[in-house]
Amino acid sequence: MRPAMLDRIPEFPFHRLRALLDGVVPPADADPLALSIGEPRHPPPPMIARVLEDQAGLWNRYPPIDGTPEFRRAVAGWLRRRYGLDAVDEDSHVLCSAGSRESLYLAAALAVSEFEGGPEPLALIPNPHYHVYAGAAVMAGAEPRFLPATEDTGFLPDLSALDAETLERTVIAYLCTPANPQGAVAGLDYLAAWVRLARDHGFLLAVDECYAEIYCGRPPPGALQAAAPGFENVLAFHSLSKRSSAAGLRSGFVAGDAALAAKFKHLRSYGGASLPMPVMAASAALWGDEDHVEQNRVLYRAKFDLAADMLDGRYGFYRPAGGFFLWLRVGDGEAAARRLWGEAGLRVMPGAYMAAEDGGLNPGAPYIRLALVDDTDTLGEALNRLVKVLR
């Protein structure tokens, strides 16, 4: 353990939020409402309980680190249906993972292990971003290089701003689409441009697509679509947490470049968590079913409709193309978060905690992030409180 490396990682966002609100007492007559964490609260599909019960005899088995053949087959079938990836092979392109956070974290170690020396390797990270990317980069021995992903750039990094020296030092580039927290969706041409850069400069393009099944319009394209028919230099990361409201399963997968997948399997054999056999069976059933996913989307669309009715014209509200977050401009996100908790019992995430300071500025500082995970009645109450406090 090297404490100096840990010291370079920003404090975990939810720890920072607890510290920010420590000592702030919400009103006694307001039931606390938490829109700070992206934990789905829709009922999980009943098939999970049924399959776990049916497969209960397998709890005594050590599971394979890369997933059962049935699991990988179900994932490959979904990738073919969802993205038209006829070339995907369950035995060489697909790996099981314990959700997406574990594999996104390990991806940096995989990328740095391939680095052949020279200046300190770089990890390109959109800013704002999911906090795991930066921690993974630092602990793997790469320097995080934050790329502005603000309203000016369409909430996605501007590839034209990347210079040759930066690209030559890059070992991994993280991208999230639909983006957390802004909800921006990367188009197929944009993804293809990233794929070309990754191949031209020999880095891993790690694309976090865990919100890919929550959208209001057209289905977001995927990185493997842009990379097909070969998937060289590209890995996509998916999870059942959001798609199936099954965060507690801790079930996901990694898919893409066959050579990288083989090395990832080797790495995960030492540092990854195997999914229990009954959990993999339930996961395979979920990847094979679309009805519950469409029902999820209907519920989320209703919540975005409600938010649009209540917030349109306020706080820079826009309807995101994907995901289930609102990214609201309130002037000072930390001050707004303290006021909302102290005056209304409403817990939200300051945008600064979803971004890194770069050049003396934190692009998330004027924002708060709200997760639209509750039912519409609860959400309506939460937004009413927000408007009353921040009017």
Buried (B, 14 or more C-beta within 10 A) or exposed (E): EEEEEEEBBBEEBEEBBEEBBEEEEBEEEBEEBBBBBBEBBBEBBEBBEEBBEEBEEBEEEEBBBBBBEBBBBBBBBBBEEBBEBEBBBBEBBBBBBBBBBBBBBBBBBBBBEBBEEEEEBBBBBBBBBBBBBBBBBBBBBBBBBBBBBBBEBBBBBEBEEBEEEBBEBBBBBBBBBBBBBBBBBBBEEBBBBBBBBBBEBBBBBBBBBBBBBBBBEEEBBBBBBBBBEEBBBBBBBBBBBBBBBBBEBBBBBBBBBBEBBEBBBEBBEEEBBBBBBBBBBBBBBBBBBEEBBEEBBEBBBBBBEBBEEBBEEBBBBBBBBBBBBBBBBBEBBBEBBBBBBBBBBBBBBBBBBBBBBBEEEBBBBBBBBBBBBBEBEBBBBBBEBBBEBBE
